[in-house]
Amino acid sequence: METELYIKSELFPSYPGEENHINPGRFGKRLAEFTKNTLLANKIEVADLYATDYSYELRLDQFKFSVYISTGNIDGEKNEFLISISPKEEFKRKLFKKISTKETVSKIYGIIKQELLDNPEIEILPY
């Protein structure tokens, strides 16, 4: 199950003062906002967008389990980023049920990847 996209683009520089919300040298809020708008355009609700120590995270609650999408620059890079979708496991346990995550995570991954491919200013890097 694919859950990570490495990209290169000049479209997502840090905001002035972004280092006050995230560790120094790390940023990714513009990419998080781009990802949020992509999901909203595809009728996927974003419950929250917030800073963590090393990235920005979007939380999606409309599914049978929560989905988290982290966006941030790769250490020391100004134009290379990682988009990471969780859960990474194909099944989640909820009480006594086993819930498949594959269809949901694959759908979200596909939506984000297609938006990246459609933008000539974004290059998807191999990993």
PEQUI-V506718 format. One record per backbone hydrogen bond with DSSP energy under -1.0 kcal/mol. CO is the residue of the C=O (numbers start at 0). NH is the residue of the N-H. Records with the same first field share a line. If there is no record, write none. Layout:
CO: NH + NH
//
This chain:
2: 84
4: 82
5: 124
6: 80
7: 122
14: 17
16: 19
17: 20
22: 25
26: 72
27: 31
28: 32
29: 33
30: 34
31: 35
32: 36
33: 37
34: 38
35: 39
36: 40
38: 43
39: 42
47: 58
49: 56
52: 22
54: 51
55: 70
56: 49
57: 68
58: 46 + 47
59: 66
66: 59
67: 85
68: 57
69: 83
70: 55
71: 81
73: 76
78: 8
79: 73
80: 6
81: 71
82: 4
83: 69
85: 67
89: 100
91: 98
93: 96
96: 93
98: 91
100: 104
101: 105
102: 106
103: 107
104: 108
105: 109
106: 110
107: 111
108: 112
109: 113
110: 114
111: 115
112: 116
113: 117
118: 121
122: 7
//
